[in-house]
Amino acid sequence: MRASAAFFVGIDVSKEQLDIAVRPSGESWTVAHEEASCALVARLRDLAPTLIVLEATGGWEVPVTGALAAAALPVAVVNPRQVRDFARSTGLLAKTDRLDAQLLAQFAEVLRPAPRPLPDAQAQELTALLQRRRQLVEMLTAEKNRLPLAARRIRPQLQAHIAWLHQQIAQFDEDLRQLIRSSPLWREKDDLLRSTPGVGPVLATTLVAALPELGTLSRRQIAALVGVAPLNRDSGTLRGRRTVWGGRAQVRAVLYMSTVVAVRHNPVLIAFYQRLRAAGKAPKLALTACMRKLLTILNAMLKHHRRWAPVRAQHA
């Protein structure tokens, strides 16, 4: 009987434990993290669920997701914002670990997100290096902002810390470069992306690490995934202003900074930006459109394995 039924599992991951809920049976239990690779996997393998859903929790979900994926169980890690929006749509406002597990099981049953394989160890290392570099850049910016207003006795310490941060960022850049070059697939992607005027090592590495779907989706799908696709806000006869939001904020932030450079050095984007401004578009709106244009060009380049070419880029 159990073998023919469809079961959906939600796992809420906290620092100390895992809360598990199953639909439609209503089973629920709690296990410690160290049991995830043995008792939990064995019990879920016996259950043979249709789908297991976890939230991305800043890294705590990685060990259990790895154990489940290694056991060939269908597992999907979803964005916490999607789950909270789903909770509000069902009228569930209370929040506990047990309720969250039940909500995740319901989310899996109703929406059925596609199971995604866990990135391999090398991809996780690349993501971790990129994230740490971003943290160092944020610290560097903060220290530079403090320096002009700092007391005279504090300035030498700030200057020393700023110099150390510059050294660390340079070391991370070298580590990222070596890791990218160690993989033939990543090396090919990096070479193709960096052939584009305005695309430097930071954007190329971010796209390789945080946007592996680049080159596999349509231009509309990749724009929506990153969060640069204009979304309608219409109701009846009212036509609201189109806005962009959601998507992968990390990718979007780096893409924005690269687009600021590209509209000054990339001939295709220079012409595109100037045409939008001449048509009366606001600078920020025109820059957002250029972000989408640049992303579309890069997506097409990876899809067809072609280096930068202005003629093809104009029609991307």
Salt bridges, closest charged atoms under 4 A:
GLU27 OE2 - ARG2 NH2 3.19
GLU27 OE1 - ARG43 NH2 3.61
ASP85 OD2 - ARG81 NH1 3.64
ASP85 OD1 - ARG88 NH2 2.35
ASP100 OD1 - ARG84 NH1 3.54
ASP100 OD2 - LYS95 NZ 2.56
GLU109 OE1 - ARG23 NE 2.50
GLU143 OE1 - ARG146 NH1 2.46
GLU143 OE2 - HIS161 ND1 2.54
ASP173 OD1 - ARG133 NE 2.47
GLU174 OE2 - ARG177 NH2 2.92
GLU188 OE2 - HIS305 ND1 3.05
ASP190 OD2 - ARG181 NH1 3.51
ASP190 OD2 - ARG194 NH1 3.89
ASP191 OD1 - ARG181 NH1 2.86
GLU213 OE2 - ARG248 NH2 2.83
ASP234 OD1 - ARG242 NH1 2.66
